[in-house]
Amino acid sequence: MIEQVSFTLRGRNPDVLTCIANLSNDEVFTPPEFANRMLDTLAEAWAADNDGANIWANSSVRFLDPFAKSGVFLREVTSRLTKGLATEMPNLDERVDHILTKQVFGIGITYLTSLLTRRSVYCSKHAQGKHSIAKGFANDAGNIWFERIEHTWIDGKCNYCGANQNIFDRGVGLESHAYAFIHTDNIKTRMTELFGGDMQFDVIIGNPPYQMTGGGGGTNDSPIYDLFVRQAMRMEPRFLSMVIPSRWMAGGRGLGEFRAEFLGDRRVRTLVDYENAKDVFPTVGIGGGICYFLWDRDNAGLCACVYHRNGMSIGPNTRALDEFDVFVRDKRAVDILHKIVAAGERPFEELVSGDTPFGLATNFSDYAQNVAPSRGQVRLYANVGTTRVRGAMARKTINKNSHLIDVWKLFLPVAGSGRERERSGVDLVLSPPILGEPGSVCTQTYLVAGPLSSKVEAESVESYLQTRLVRFLISLRKPAQHVFSGMYRWVPIQPWDRTWTDADLYKKYGITKIEIAFIESLIRPMGEGDE
């Protein structure tokens, strides 16, 4: 039955799951080819842990996709099990029914995706429908569950996912996006409620929702994929594999604790990272890239890391993930970073202000453009759109970091280069800094490096920040477009008595010719036209 369908359709018609549009940037459908890469990684790990055994020939292994959208993971698992169990269960109908009723389980993230998943897995949106290939279910949901649940509001936010009550407390005609998997205090009890009995899963695999609108307060988006990862780990499956944004590696709102836990977890045995998310999801832009991991409950150790960048695959390199407080994606960069850190110098981060250094928002407009400041005024550096402008504003307006007004300093643009690198792979990382004279301030568009004692010092710092090595070190902590103070942590402070060049820095830190070539393949020179 299934084998005949596979023979007649595959190769003649496109796979429908490669053709459907994504729901949104936070609920991204996984391409079948990529889902199968993850399943291949799982199968290899299972064989390594079980004396070469084939997971697809095991009739007792249970699989769960707790955030099913298109049903691609469960469909491909079912297809593999159907082939792998042919010897043990020669009757095709009995084999398929066993797989679908005893081995394959899912939770839809919305009503629509639950129907789509059942259609992908059962060939019918109803498990008991006349076209369903599953014959052993007593209800239309089968093993693919969905029921609308509600958020738990406390002071205007959901206690479980942080959703904003003003946005998601709405009528039953609209999805609540209160995902069942993370809206519970006891996930094992929840699984028993959904599927009955002792539901211990051997494998949890899938692609969770990535963010929640309003989760950070207001209308800003905040990540929630970390909640799904942690919840899945609490279920203690033998293996866990998920595809998530890579931004957690060095940034992401509220992800510091998650990052520390994940990097310190020696059960993460495989990490496959794509710098450009379009290599995986061609129609979706996800700043910072995408990755998938394999977590092996019973086999802790070092992690095999593979990094995909600009058409190249680097690795696998076996590494400890927690070597630094953030994850350095390319092993070649780690070797260079060790040389910098070994010098034990103070971090440039100490000189860099926090966000909104003078309390002036990006859209601050109470100033006169293109005029010199007069008595009682200061010069303002701002942006209108992407254009840098200067003007004059009242000094008395400034009530933050007043000690930085009447000194030399550098204004450091918060917005770096593009959200995802061009296919050439060469990045600017940081837009050119602006020399800030005494009596000057800036909007939130910039951070401030200072105070500096003289124009000579300021010009020395300016030359330093334009070097490729410095921008390379910033890039290692820069998960997406914006550059904040913590991303200068690995940039060492220098004597500010000269014009710095890359040649000086390469010599000082013992950077080899091969390492120089690597740095300069990633970071382009900074020219006068770069703003």
DORO-689141 format. One record per residue (C-alpha): x, y, z; residue in one letter. Coordinates in pm, whole numbers, plus 50000, padded with zeros to 5 digits. Layout:
XYZA ...
//
This chain:
500005000050000M 502465026850116I 505225011849905E 503035013549596Q 502135049849663V 505805058149714S 506715041049386F 504035057249175T 504265092849304L 507775100549422R 509935112249137G 506955120348916R 505235147349119N 506765172449362P 506505164549730D 503665186749852V 505605194450171L 508285211749961T 505645234449805C 503585248250095I 504215283250226A 505355289450582N 502835301250838L 505175328850959S 508855334451036N 508415318851381D 506485288151261E 508635275450978V 507875243750783F 510835220150763T 511835208750411P 511685170650378P 515325168650267E 516455186450583F 514215165350807A 515885134650659N 519335148450736R 518305150451100M 516895115151087L 520155102450936D 522075118251224T 519715101651470L 520085067551303A 523885069751314E 523845078451685A 521385050351762W 523605025351583A 526695037851768A 524935033652104D 523334999952021N 526074978551863D 525194988651509G 521434982451542A 519064997951289N 516565020651464I 514145016851174W 513994979151233A 512944983251597N 509204979051650S 509234992152008S 510845026551959V 508445055552020R 508785088751837F 507225122151931L 507055154851740D 505615178152007P 505315208051772F 504035192851449A 503285216751163K 503465199250825S 503945164450972G 507155159650775V 509155143851061F 506435118651147L 505815111150782R 509485103750713E 509805083251034V 506775062950926T 508255057350581S 511555045250725R 509895022350977L 507655007950707T 510764996450519K 512784986750824G 510114964850984L 509234945450667A 511064914150781T 509544914051130E 506044922751006M 505594910250647P 501944920750623N 501974956850506L 498604966850654D 499444952450995E 502894968150985R 501575002850903V 498855000651165D 501394990451429H 503685019651341I 500915045451343L 499185033551660T 502205022651869K 505255041951753Q 504465076051600V 502965104951803F 502565142151751G 501135174151898I 499855200351652G 500795236151730I 497495248551584T 494235232851470Y 495265237751105L 498655221151149T 497095191751333S 494915185251026L 497905189550794L 500005165751003T 497305138951003R 496955143150628R 500725138250587S 500905107950819V 497505090750791Y 496655102650437C 493525117350592S 492865146950820K 490765123151030H 492465092051172A 489195072851128Q 488415087450786G 487665064450496K 490975073050330H 493055068650645S 495775042150622I 495505037051001A 492815012351102K 493355008251476G 492245041851617F 489085047651819A 488955085251752N 489605109851469D 492705125351631A 494635092851640G 498055098851790N 498245134651659I 496695155851931W 495405191051929F 492985209352154E 492855246452213R 494235256252552I 494505290552710E 497345311052850H 497685316053225T 497745353653274W 499655369453559I 500075407253554D 499375408753181G 501775381153073K 501495343653038C 503155325453325N 504465298453089Y 505525315252765C 505535352752841G 502855360752582A 501305395452606N 497695394052731Q 496735424352521N 497695405152207I 496695369152277F 493715371152513D 491215368152230R 488125349352114G 487855312452037V 487725320151665G 491435328751669L 494405307151765E 495635313252119S 499165300752041H 499245286352393A 501325256052299Y 500325225452503A 503885212352530F 505165241952732I 501955252852911H 502185228253195T 504015224053527D 504585186653474N 505295175553120I 505225138353197K 501755141553345T 500695161553039R 501855133552809M 499785108453006T 496785131652976E 497215134252599L 498115098652503F 497305077352807G 499435051952991G 503155053953054D 504255075752764M 508015074452777Q 509355084052435F 512635071452296D 513015099652042V 511715135352042I 512335153251715I 511005184151542G 511105221251469N 509495242751744P 508005277751716P 510825302951743Y 509385334351899Q 506355349952066M 505085384251964T 504965406352271G 506875381152479G 509375407452584G 506715432552677G 505065457352443G 505015444752087T 508585431552066N 509195394951986D 511055372652227S 512445337552173P 510485307552302I 512345278752133Y 514485275852445D 511335267052642L 510645237952408F 514235225252430V 514205225652809R 510785209152826Q 511865181452590A 514955174752803M 512735171553112R 510955142652940M 514295124052933E 513995107452593P 516905085852481R 517505110252195F 516395145952129L 516925164151798S 515585198751719M 516195226051464V 516385260751622I 517805295351539P 521555298451599S 521265332351767R 521325315752111W 525015308552059M 526065344252132A 522955365252195G 519175365552194G 516905383152440R 516815364952774G 518845335152650L 521895338652876G 520815311953123E 519705288352846F 523005293052662R 525025284752974A 522945253553040E 523095241552682F 526825247152638L 527515229252966G 525355198852880D 527705171052768R 524745151152635R 524675174352333V 526735151952104R 526125166951759T 525675203451656L 525215212151289V 525205249551228D 524295269650916Y 525465305650916E 522925314850650N 519445301750732A 518505302950365K 520715272350315D 517995253750507V 514895275250465F 515285292550128P 512195314750162T 512675326550521V 515145351550663G 516355342251012I 519105365351134G 522065346851281G 521465314051098G 519955280851195I 521195248651355C 520105214451465Y 521455193451749F 521325157751875L 521125151852251W 522015116752372D 520735109952723R 522925079652801D 526155088852624N 527715121152748A 530925133952595G 532385159952360L 530305173752076C 530885167951703A 530415202651552C 529845209751183V 529725245451054Y 528255253950713H 529375286950570R 529375301050219N 528955267050057G 531675251150271M 531285224850541S 533825228050823I 534125197751047G 533105176851218P 535365189851492N 535045173251831T 534865200852092R 533715210452438A 530885235152381L 531525254952700D 535075265652622E 533865301952633F 530745319252761D 529415320552405V 529815294852129F 532445302451864V 531025286351553R 534195280451349D 536955259451507K 539575278951311R 538475310551494A 538865293251830V 542595287951773D 543075325051696I 540965335751993L 543125315452231H 546115336552128K 544275368952203I 542855357352535V 546225343752648A 547635379352654A 545415386952954G 544695423052856E 541765444052969R 538705441552745P 537675470652525F 534165464152655E 535185484552963E 535305515952748L 531955510352576V 528695524852705S 525395507052733G 522425511952503D 521055547552456T 524165563852606P 522715598952647F 519085589152692G 518145600352339L 516075575352139A 516835567651776T 513825588151667N 514765618551880F 513975649351672S 514265679651902D 517355693651734Y 518365715251440A 520105697351155Q 523285709450988N 523945738251224V 526805743751466A 525955744151837P 525695777952004S 525885787452372R 524005762252587G 523955736552310Q 525915705252217V 526565688851882R 524335658851814L 525225628951596Y 522165610051473A 520775590551182N 517785599050964V 516945565850806G 520345552650702T 521905587250657T 524255601150918R 523425636751021V 524765662851260R 522995690751437G 522675711051754A 520485705752059M 520045719652412A 522635707152659R 520115707852945K 518165679952774T 520955655052852I 520475637553186N 522505605753131K 526295600253111N 527015637453137S 530665629053211H 531015618352847L 529865651152696I 532965672952731D 535635647152650V 537025630552340W 535295597952249K 534195575551963L 530605570351852F 530185533751761L 527285524751528P 524925499151682V 523815486351341A 526525465351184G 526495451150836S 523695429850688G 521415406050871R 522925376750685E 526215377350501R 526195378950126E 527115347449939R 530645361249904S 530905356150279G 533025387550331V 531655409550608D 532235444950730L 530915435951082V 531075471451219L 530275503851040S 533025530351074P 533115548651407P 532745586451433I 535265608451613L 533385626151892G 534825659651996E 534235675352340P 530755690152356G 529095662852150S 526475635952211V 524595609852008C 521255592351981T 520545555552046Q 521905548351696T 525365547851856Y 527255535852160L 530095556352309V 533695545352360A 535355567752615G 536285588952792P 539525594752599L 542105620152709S 542935636452376S 542275637852003K 545425616951954V 543965589252171E 540615591451993A 542275588351652E 544325558751776S 541155541051888V 539505549851558E 542335533351363S 542185502951590Y 538475497051538L 538955498051164Q 541415468851161T 540275435151034R 541455416651345L 539345438051580V 536265434251363R 536925396951340F 536955394551722L 533705414151740I 532105390951484S 532695360651709L 530215374851961R 527835390651707K 524915367351630P 523015391251404A 523105426951280Q 523415448051593H 526625454251788V 526285460252161F 528895465452433S 529305428552524G 530445420852171M 533675440352237Y 534645416652521R 537355398152328W 538855430152183V 541835439352406P 542615474952511I 545875488152358Q 548145517752425P 546465546952245W 549655563552128D 549855552951763R 547935545151449T 547095508151463W 547345485151164T 546585448551113D 550275441951054A 551035455251404D 548325433751562L 549145402051369Y 552765405051482K 551855412651845K 549595382051882Y 551555357651667G 548875353251402I 550175329551133T 549945334450758K 547255307750736I 545275324751016E 545695358850848I 544335344650524A 541375330350715F 540605363650888I 540885383050565E 538635358350384S 535905367950631L 536455404950701I 536835430550424R 538875462550449P 537055493150575M 536925521150319G 535715556850308E 532385546650154G 531445523750443D 528775539350659E 
//
